[in-house]
């Protein structure tokens, strides 16, 4: 049984949408461990809390170190601290979850030990990180139902089709396009930009902007 | 700026319903500090995480030490860890919130430094505990809207009037009795026991039992 005081770490589950064989899927970046324990396993970005940074700043640093990106949404998820966690030394981890925009969601620092994986096809993870990812995925699905969290995963201007693809990626199932369009238009959280998507041949789809994106940034 | 590693504490916001001048109100127990810093101020029950207990067990211990009670609901709220928190030494506090049943909600250990207060009339609190109570109250109000969390505050058998009083206490406003009754009966989470409240003179109100209480106990 651990007799040392617990040490404090901060980890971040980072979600972004990427294409995976023609289908948009939720992905997250992992870091390969270069020391024991769990040497060589993939793990969530994270590390010890520094004395001069807030919990949130530590979560933001995880994100910047891994991807070089800013979060479009950043929120505390849960704190994990089982007695045998991180054995031999007990580690209490405050976990955040972050969303980054689709168009940059594959970005990583130039580091062979960082890579993005689809959440439904993860490699074996270090420590209790599979459980933590499970928590984060449930939170993301939940929040999709009662917030406009999906807007944080999209570029500044997007089509209703792109918005639907984000919802489908998170829920892991197809949604009826006409129903989805009706509900999205009725949500009061989208403004048409007046422009249309470039490149489409006939009837190019209209572009929208989120009216609530700024609130998501907090 | 702190240079020591942060130490880990667990605190618990405990809610119970008590009568306050004829009106049911949400109350919580506080502990008067008997050492510096903030000597003499009221504070949330809590203290350092012990090496051999889980976070949840530490939260349960706060509850038992303060009230001698078991929680009818116990859930992690949030982790607070600002750089200057607990100065001079940085303390990261994992905060839980608990609900206890109405009929025992005034219970405390025989200790002059423990007392229950209405949440809308708290004394000045130590550290950032006012902010923490604010978070817990918002979480409680939120969960009232989409769960049957209110059942955890009631005795095993209760009337619809008692259930409404709990909702009114949490929301801080009166609810229409007929509407409330209709929605409660339609919720599918209450079973009539067949018995009626003792003591009432005419038309004694029917007693109900929660069908979801067990789920709340987790």
Interface residues (C-beta under 8 A of the other chain):
Chain A: X1 X2 X3 X4 X5 X6 X7 X8 X48 X49 X51 X52 X53 X54 X55 X76 X78 X79 X81 X82 X83 X90 X92 X94
Chain B: X1 X2 X3 X4 X5 X6 X7 X8 X48 X49 X51 X52 X53 X54 X55 X76 X78 X79 X81 X82 X83 X90 X92 X94
